[in-house]
Amino acid sequence: MRDELAATIAELRAYLSWVAEGGPVFVATPAARPAVAPFAVAESEARSTPASRLPSASMPDRPTPDRQKAASLPIVSLDEVRTGMGECTLCRLHKGRHTIVFGVGSPEARLMFVGEAPGEDEDLKGEPFVGKAGQLLTKMIEAMGLRREDVYICNTVKCRPPNNRNPEPDELAACEPFLKAQLAAVKPEAIVTLGKFAAQALLRDQTPITRLRGQWREYEGIPVMPTFHPAYLLRSPQEKVKVWEDLQRVMGKLGLERNR
């Protein structure tokens, strides 16, 4: 394991040196599995927040700012990654944040959920996916026979963008080494990306989420299942069935028991 972590560190340092030079989770399942999405909520709970606004969400192949701080991170454990991150000022997002929203969950999780960016509630609490969207995500996790504390949850960036806008490419590039460090520390067997932005950013693919979802892809050698964001499901509850199909594929890959 130490050798693998050392290799990851070397890869990140090489990547970040290139940037500086201007170069290009598991418990017993419930007794029954309904055919439709078991995490449905009343339509009256649907949130009026507008959908994600940025058509292009990929992390750039040629980011620009210097990343010396991220390059020096000791990637051994989540605690050490967070300590190494400190009060990060690598991009402009630090200017408007209340707190860094690093991540939450098991440091030995088999499954990691990755969303877009913290919102207002997350920024104030310091925890990803709180509020109504977070409550729905918890129901999704429980429908898989897991608990929220069995998985690991984080975002592509750790600070709230102003007015909940989507992160800019240079902001994504600044935070990507921290996401890679989290992956190296947790070593999940699968990743579920939540929403268009997270999927397109990790996969560097501008394919619409309606076509990306349900198809296994890969990031940093880890299988990735893109699916819809819980906030979108609050606005479009009819799509919960599709997300349940995606989560069942993840359950199958992880070998989670299902009663038919």
N, C-alpha and C positions, 0 to 999 in steps of 0.2 A: 504494500500500500504506500509506504514511504517513497518507493521508487516512482510510482505512478504520480504521486503528488509533486515530486521533484521535477518530473517531466512536464507536468502542467505549468509549474512555476516558470520553467525555462521557456516554454512556448509563449506564455503571457509576456514575459520580459522581452522576448524577441519581437513579438507583435507591437509592444508599446515603444520599443526603441525605434522600430520602423515608423510608427506614428510620429514620434518626436522629430524624426528627420524629414517629415512632410511626405512620406510615402503613401503609395496608394492605401407501502405502509399497510399494517396487516392485522385484522381481527376476524372473528367468526361473523358470517353474514346473517342477516335477519331470516326469519322462518319462511318468508315468501317474497317473490319478485313479481310485482305487477307488470303487465305487458306495456302499459303506458308509463310515462315519466312519473316516478313516485315522489318527486320533489316539487310537484305543482303547487302554486300558490294562487290565491284569489286574484282575479283581474283587477280588483279594486286596489290591490297593493302596487300595481304597475306604476313605475316612476315616469315622470314627464321629462326627464333629462334627455336632451337631443342625442342622437347617435353619434358615433365617432366621426370626426370631420376630415381627417387627413387621408387622402386617397393613396398616398405613397408613404409607407411606414418602415422601409428597410433601414437597417443599420448600414452606414456607408462603407464602401470598400476602402475609401481614402479619407479617414477622419483627420482632423488637423491639430487640436490642442495637445500639449505635452502631458503625458500620463505617468510621470516619474513616481508619484505617490502610489498609484495602483500597482506599478511594476514591482514595488518593494514589499507587497503584501506577503506575509508568511501564511501560505495556504495549507493549513493543517486542520483546523476546526472552524466551525461557524463563529465561535467566540473570538478566535484569533483574527478571522477575516473582519469581523465587526470592529474589533479594537484597532486593527490596521487601517480601517476606513476612517476612523476618527470623525471629526466634524468636516467632512469632505467639502472642498470648494473647487472641484475640478471643472464644474460647468456653472452656468448662470443660474441654474435652478436653486442653488443654495441661498440665493439672495431673498427669496420669498417664502422659504419653508419655515414651519414651526419646529419640525423634528424630522430626522431621517427615518424612513419607513423601511427597515432592512429586510425583515422576513419573520415568519413565525412557524412553529411546528417542530416535528421530530428531526433531530440531527442525523437520524438513521433511517429516514423515510424512504420507502420504496417508490413513492410517487410524489412528484413535484408539480404544483400548479403555478403557472406564470401568467400574470396579467399585465396590463399596460403601464399604469402609473398610479400613485396614490391620489385619492380625491381629498376633499376637505375634511371629512370625518377621519380618514386614515392619517392625514397630516396632523390632526390634533391629538389623536390617540397613539400614534406611532405603531399601528398594526395594520397590515394589509387586509382588505376585504372585510370591512365592518359596515354597519348600516344594512339596508334591505338587500342589496346585492350580495353582501357578505353572508347574510342569513340564508339566502337561497343557495349560495355556494356550500354552506355547511350542510344543507339538506341534500345536495347533490352528493357530497362526500359520504354522508350517512347512508344514502341509498345504495352505495357501493359496498356497504358493510364495514365502513371505516369510520373513525372519528376524526375531527379536525386536527387533533393533536397527533394523529398517526401519520399525517402527510406533512409536506413542507409547502408553504405558500409565500410567494414573493412577486415582485413586478420587474419589468424591464429596466425601469429607473426607480431610484429610491427617494426622490423628492417630488413634491407636488408641482406640476407645471402651473403657471398663472392661469386663472380662470378655467382650470381643468382642460386646457388645450392638450393636444397630443405632443409628446416629446419631439424635439427637433433632432435631425440626424447626428449633430455633434454631441448632443446630450445623451443620446443612446450610446454613442461610441465611448463617451466618458464613463458610463456605468457598466458597459458590457464586461470589462474585466472583473467587476465585483460579482456579476451574475455567474461568470465562469468559475470564480472562486467558490461561490456557494455550491455550484454543481460538483466541483472537485471535493469539497468537504462532505457533502451529503451523499454523493454517488447514487442518485435515484436510478431505478430501472426503467422509468418512463416519465415523460413530461406531458402535461396537458396544458396547452396554451389557451387562454380565455379571451376570445374576441379577435377581430380582424387585425388590429394593430400588433398585438403580441405575436400572433402567428407570422405575419408578414415581416416583422422585425427580426425574429429569430431565424426564420427560414430564408430571408432575403428573397422573397417571392411575392410579387404583387398580384397573384391570383386572388380573386374574390374569396372571402371566407366561406361563401356558400358552396364553392368548389373545393376549397382546401379541407374543410371539415370532414371528419370521418375517414381520412386517408393518412396512413402512417408515413411520417417523414422522419428526419434525423437532425439533431443539433448536438455538436460536440460528441458525436458517437452515441448519443442517447436517443431512443425512439421517441418521437413527438406525435401526439394526437391533437390536432387543432379542433376546437369546438367554439360554439357561441359564448359570448360573455353573459354572466348572470344578469347584468343590467339590461341587456337586450331581451333576455327571456322575460323580464318583468314587463317590458313593453309589448312583447310578442309571445304570449304564453303558449300559443299553438306550436312553437318551435321546440318545446321541451322534449317532445318525443324524439326528435333528431339528436339532441344532446344525450339523452338516455341511451340511444343506440351507440353513440361515440364512447360513452363511459363503459358500456358493456364490452366494447372491443378492448378497452384498457384492462378491464377486469380479466378478460380472457388471456391477454398477454402476461399479466401478473399471476395468473393461476388462482385468482380469488374464487371461492366457492359460490356457486349460484344454484338455488333451488328452482327447478323449472316448473 
